[in-house]
Amino acid sequence: MQESPIYQILPVLLCGLSVPLSMFMWIGNVAYSKIASDGENSVITPTRWLFSVLVPVLLMVYGWRRKGVNRSGALLGLICAIILAIASHAYLACLAAFFFSSSRATKFRGHIKRQFEEDFREGGQRNWAQVICNAGMATQLALLYLLDCGYGERPIDFVQLYRSSWLGVAILGSFACSNGDTWASELGTVIGSGDPFLITTRKRVPRGTNGGVSFLGLLASFLGGTLIGLVYFLTIRYTVEASVYARSPPQWPLIVFGGIAGLLGSLVDSLLGATLQYSGRNEKGHVVERPGKGVRHISGVRILDNHSVNLISSIVTGIVMPSIAMNLWSVF
């Protein structure tokens, strides 16, 4: 089917609007700073506004054109990306790493997933609900970062920069959880020939069952979180001033804590999925999340759906990871 002319010129139109939109936001920011008590310290530079609008627009257009998100997901994702980019470029980098890697993981061996997933969608388009579940927690924390610490990239230092470090590791943990869980569910289910086992009973269950885990899936969750940690570390390494970076504790443990967050988030997700999320198998052999005629119960009760489980997992991981990092950072 041929695209209408409006959709062909829309990417150019959005990129063109990025400049006046960023300038409008900068003017509003300057006006607010005149009223606020902190004056010039609260003014975000025009170049940062432009970057924080243009790059998210490009990401949104790319994701929409590649069918990684639908319209509602693209719009809400754009808002989240702008907030994350203004707060810290490291946060935007984590979002981009999650989006690109998880989209590729979702499309990986789709012909196999179609055999046991009832709601399988070619391309794995994300809607607004999935954006909230995967990026909502991080976006709220980024808003707190802006209100409490201002904008800008800062190293992790729980002694000198406790509040910004706490929020930074929490955002890292939230994205690592989402990416780790996505890698585990999308890669772990199609790599290897054996069925997973239910995390609560250790009994073998069909692939695609909520709460089903495997060694390869857990490894994938750790690697997915490690990618987020690596991206965060590299962004901090090359955006923080050299003098400030030199006085800070080693930042490479961010890579390790990203992996821990990915694994932890996947385990929390599996525990919730095995107990509070219904899994059954219909007559076609597909794993379904609701009871019905011809559906054989596998595990769980119908209290939460997949979106709720993902959201709760990202919240729990985001809250827990700062304490883990603060207590273990000295080990490295």
C-alpha positions as CSV (number, residue, x, y, z in Angstrom):
1,M,0.0,0.0,0.0
2,Q,1.4,3.4,-0.9
3,E,1.8,6.0,1.9
4,S,-0.2,9.2,1.7
5,P,1.8,12.4,1.0
6,I,1.3,13.7,4.6
7,Y,3.1,10.6,6.0
8,Q,6.0,11.0,3.5
9,I,6.7,14.6,4.6
10,L,5.9,14.2,8.3
11,P,9.4,13.3,9.4
12,V,10.8,16.5,7.7
13,L,8.0,18.5,9.1
14,L,8.6,17.3,12.7
15,C,12.4,17.9,12.4
16,G,11.7,21.4,11.1
17,L,9.4,22.1,14.1
18,S,12.1,21.0,16.5
19,V,13.9,24.4,16.2
20,P,11.0,26.7,17.0
21,L,9.7,24.3,19.6
22,S,13.0,24.2,21.4
23,M,13.4,28.0,21.2
24,F,9.8,28.4,22.6
25,M,10.7,26.1,25.5
26,W,13.9,28.0,26.2
27,I,12.1,31.4,26.3
28,G,9.6,29.9,28.7
29,N,12.5,28.6,30.8
30,V,14.1,32.0,30.9
31,A,10.9,33.7,31.9
32,Y,10.4,31.2,34.7
33,S,13.9,31.7,36.0
34,K,13.3,35.4,36.4
35,I,10.5,34.6,38.8
36,A,12.2,31.7,40.5
37,S,14.6,32.5,43.3
38,D,17.5,30.6,41.8
39,G,17.7,32.9,38.7
40,E,20.2,32.0,36.1
41,N,21.0,28.7,37.7
42,S,17.7,27.3,36.4
43,V,18.1,28.4,32.8
44,I,18.7,25.5,30.4
45,T,20.8,26.6,27.4
46,P,19.2,26.9,23.9
47,T,21.5,24.2,22.5
48,R,20.4,21.7,25.2
49,W,16.8,22.5,24.4
50,L,17.4,21.9,20.7
51,F,19.2,18.7,21.3
52,S,16.6,17.5,23.8
53,V,13.8,18.1,21.2
54,L,15.5,17.2,17.9
55,V,17.1,13.9,18.9
56,P,13.8,12.5,20.5
57,V,11.9,13.6,17.4
58,L,14.4,11.7,15.2
59,L,14.1,8.6,17.5
60,M,10.3,8.8,17.4
61,V,10.2,9.1,13.6
62,Y,12.6,6.2,13.1
63,G,10.7,4.0,15.5
64,W,7.4,4.8,13.9
65,R,8.6,4.3,10.4
66,R,10.2,1.0,11.4
67,K,7.0,-0.1,13.1
68,G,8.7,-0.3,16.5
69,V,5.9,1.9,18.0
70,N,2.4,2.9,16.9
71,R,1.1,6.4,17.0
72,S,0.1,6.5,20.6
73,G,3.4,4.9,21.6
74,A,5.4,7.4,19.5
75,L,3.7,10.4,20.9
76,L,4.1,9.4,24.6
77,G,7.6,8.1,23.9
78,L,8.5,11.5,22.5
79,I,7.4,13.2,25.7
80,C,9.3,10.8,27.9
81,A,12.4,11.2,25.7
82,I,12.4,15.0,25.9
83,I,12.1,14.9,29.7
84,L,14.9,12.3,30.0
85,A,17.2,14.2,27.5
86,I,16.7,17.6,29.3
87,A,17.6,16.0,32.7
88,S,20.6,14.0,31.5
89,H,21.9,12.8,28.2
90,A,22.8,9.5,30.0
91,Y,19.1,8.9,30.6
92,L,18.2,9.5,27.0
93,A,21.1,7.1,26.0
94,C,19.6,4.4,28.2
95,L,16.1,4.9,26.6
96,A,17.6,4.7,23.1
97,A,19.6,1.6,24.0
98,F,16.5,-0.1,25.4
99,F,14.3,0.9,22.5
100,F,16.7,-0.3,19.7
101,S,17.9,-3.5,21.4
102,S,14.5,-4.6,22.7
103,S,12.9,-3.9,19.3
104,R,15.4,-6.2,17.7
105,A,14.9,-8.8,20.3
106,T,11.1,-8.7,19.8
107,K,11.5,-9.3,16.1
108,F,14.1,-12.1,16.6
109,R,12.7,-15.4,15.3
110,G,9.2,-14.1,15.1
111,H,8.0,-17.2,13.1
112,I,8.7,-19.3,16.2
113,K,7.0,-17.0,18.6
114,R,3.9,-17.0,16.5
115,Q,3.5,-20.7,17.2
116,F,2.9,-20.3,21.0
117,E,1.9,-16.6,21.5
118,E,-1.7,-15.9,21.0
119,D,-1.3,-12.1,20.7
120,F,1.9,-12.2,18.6
121,R,2.2,-9.1,16.5
122,E,4.7,-8.8,13.6
123,G,7.2,-6.1,14.4
124,G,6.2,-6.0,18.1
125,Q,4.8,-2.4,17.9
126,R,4.6,-0.8,21.3
127,N,1.6,1.3,22.3
128,W,1.2,4.0,24.9
129,A,0.6,1.5,27.7
130,Q,3.9,-0.3,27.0
131,V,5.7,3.0,26.9
132,I,4.4,3.8,30.4
133,C,5.3,0.4,31.7
134,N,8.9,0.5,30.4
135,A,9.8,4.2,30.6
136,G,7.2,5.7,33.0
137,M,9.2,5.1,36.2
138,A,12.4,6.4,34.7
139,T,10.6,9.5,33.4
140,Q,9.1,10.3,36.8
141,L,12.5,9.9,38.4
142,A,14.0,12.2,35.7
143,L,11.4,14.9,36.6
144,L,12.4,14.6,40.3
145,Y,16.0,14.9,39.1
146,L,15.2,18.2,37.4
147,L,13.3,19.6,40.3
148,D,15.8,18.5,43.0
149,C,19.2,18.6,41.2
150,G,18.7,20.6,38.1
151,Y,19.8,19.4,34.7
152,G,23.2,18.1,33.5
153,E,25.3,15.0,33.6
154,R,26.8,14.0,36.9
155,P,29.0,11.1,38.0
156,I,27.8,8.6,40.5
157,D,29.2,9.6,43.9
158,F,27.0,8.6,46.9
159,V,29.3,10.7,49.2
160,Q,29.4,14.1,47.5
161,L,26.4,13.8,45.1
162,Y,24.0,11.5,47.0
163,R,20.6,12.7,45.6
164,S,21.6,12.8,42.0
165,S,23.5,9.5,42.4
166,W,20.4,7.9,44.0
167,L,18.1,9.1,41.2
168,G,20.7,8.2,38.5
169,V,21.1,4.6,39.7
170,A,17.3,4.3,40.1
171,I,16.8,5.3,36.4
172,L,19.5,3.0,35.3
173,G,17.9,0.2,37.3
174,S,14.5,0.8,35.8
175,F,15.7,0.7,32.2
176,A,17.9,-2.3,32.9
177,C,14.9,-4.1,34.4
178,S,12.8,-3.4,31.3
179,N,15.6,-4.4,28.9
180,G,16.6,-7.4,30.8
181,D,13.1,-8.7,31.1
182,T,12.5,-8.1,27.4
183,W,15.7,-9.9,26.4
184,A,14.8,-12.8,28.7
185,S,11.2,-13.2,27.3
186,E,12.0,-12.5,23.7
187,L,15.3,-14.3,23.3
188,G,15.1,-16.9,26.0
189,T,11.9,-18.4,24.6
190,V,13.4,-19.0,21.1
191,I,17.0,-20.0,21.9
192,G,17.4,-23.6,22.9
193,S,15.0,-26.5,22.5
194,G,14.1,-27.2,26.1
195,D,11.0,-25.9,27.9
196,P,11.5,-23.4,30.8
197,F,10.5,-24.2,34.4
198,L,8.2,-22.3,36.6
199,I,10.1,-20.2,39.0
200,T,7.9,-21.0,42.0
201,T,7.6,-24.8,41.5
202,R,10.5,-25.6,39.2
203,K,8.1,-27.7,37.1
204,R,8.5,-27.7,33.3
205,V,6.0,-25.4,31.5
206,P,5.3,-24.5,27.9
207,R,7.4,-21.7,26.4
208,G,5.7,-18.4,26.8
209,T,4.3,-19.2,30.2
210,N,4.3,-16.3,32.6
211,G,6.9,-17.0,35.3
212,G,8.8,-19.5,33.2
213,V,12.5,-19.2,33.4
214,S,15.6,-20.9,31.9
215,F,19.3,-20.5,32.2
216,L,19.5,-18.9,28.8
217,G,16.7,-16.5,29.7
218,L,18.4,-15.5,33.0
219,L,21.7,-15.0,31.1
220,A,19.9,-12.9,28.5
221,S,18.3,-10.7,31.2
222,F,21.8,-10.1,32.8
223,L,23.2,-9.2,29.4
224,G,20.3,-6.9,28.6
225,G,20.8,-5.0,31.8
226,T,24.6,-4.9,31.2
227,L,24.0,-3.2,27.9
228,I,22.1,-0.4,29.7
229,G,24.8,-0.1,32.3
230,L,27.5,0.1,29.6
231,V,25.7,2.8,27.7
232,Y,25.2,4.8,30.9
233,F,28.8,4.5,31.8
234,L,30.1,5.5,28.4
235,T,27.8,8.6,28.3
236,I,29.0,9.7,31.8
237,R,32.6,9.0,30.8
238,Y,32.5,11.3,27.8
239,T,30.0,14.0,28.9
240,V,31.1,14.8,32.4
241,E,33.9,17.4,32.7
242,A,37.3,15.7,32.9
243,S,38.2,17.5,36.2
244,V,35.0,16.4,37.9
245,Y,35.3,12.9,36.5
246,A,38.8,12.5,37.8
247,R,37.7,13.4,41.4
248,S,34.8,10.9,41.3
249,P,34.8,7.2,42.3
250,P,35.3,4.7,39.5
251,Q,32.3,4.7,37.3
252,W,32.7,1.3,35.5
253,P,30.8,-0.5,38.2
254,L,27.7,1.0,36.5
255,I,28.1,-1.8,34.0
256,V,28.0,-4.5,36.7
257,F,25.0,-2.9,38.4
258,G,23.2,-2.7,35.1
259,G,23.5,-6.5,34.8
260,I,22.4,-7.0,38.3
261,A,19.3,-4.8,37.7
262,G,18.5,-6.7,34.6
263,L,18.6,-10.0,36.3
264,L,16.8,-8.8,39.4
265,G,14.1,-7.2,37.4
266,S,13.6,-10.4,35.4
267,L,13.3,-12.5,38.6
268,V,10.7,-10.0,40.1
269,D,8.8,-10.1,36.9
270,S,8.8,-13.9,36.8
271,L,7.7,-14.2,40.5
272,L,4.8,-11.8,39.8
273,G,3.9,-13.6,36.5
274,A,3.9,-17.1,38.1
275,T,1.6,-16.1,41.0
276,L,-0.5,-13.1,40.1
277,Q,-0.8,-13.5,36.3
278,Y,-2.9,-16.2,34.7
279,S,-1.3,-18.6,32.3
280,G,-3.3,-21.2,30.3
281,R,-3.0,-23.2,27.1
282,N,-5.8,-23.2,24.6
283,E,-6.8,-25.8,22.1
284,K,-4.5,-24.3,19.4
285,G,-1.5,-24.7,21.8
286,H,-1.1,-21.0,22.4
287,V,-0.4,-19.7,25.9
288,V,-3.2,-17.3,26.9
289,E,-3.6,-14.9,29.9
290,R,-7.3,-15.5,30.6
291,P,-9.4,-18.5,31.3
292,G,-12.0,-19.7,28.8
293,K,-13.5,-22.7,27.1
294,G,-10.9,-25.3,26.2
295,V,-8.2,-23.4,28.1
296,R,-6.1,-25.6,30.4
297,H,-4.8,-23.8,33.5
298,I,-1.0,-23.8,33.9
299,S,-0.2,-21.3,36.7
300,G,-1.2,-18.2,38.5
301,V,-4.4,-16.3,39.1
302,R,-5.9,-13.5,37.0
303,I,-5.1,-10.4,39.1
304,L,-2.4,-8.6,37.1
305,D,-1.9,-8.4,33.3
306,N,1.5,-8.2,31.5
307,H,1.6,-4.4,31.6
308,S,1.0,-4.3,35.3
309,V,3.7,-6.9,36.0
310,N,6.2,-4.9,33.8
311,L,5.4,-1.7,35.5
312,I,5.7,-3.1,39.1
313,S,8.9,-4.8,38.2
314,S,10.5,-1.6,36.9
315,I,9.3,0.3,40.0
316,V,10.7,-2.3,42.5
317,T,14.0,-2.5,40.7
318,G,14.3,1.2,40.4
319,I,13.8,1.6,44.2
320,V,16.0,-1.3,45.3
321,M,19.0,-0.7,43.0
322,P,20.3,2.5,44.6
323,S,20.6,0.8,48.0
324,I,22.4,-2.2,46.4
325,A,24.8,0.1,44.5
326,M,25.5,2.3,47.5
327,N,26.4,-0.7,49.7
328,L,28.5,-2.5,47.1
329,W,30.2,0.3,45.3
330,S,33.1,0.3,47.8
331,V,33.8,-3.4,46.9
332,F,34.9,-2.3,43.4
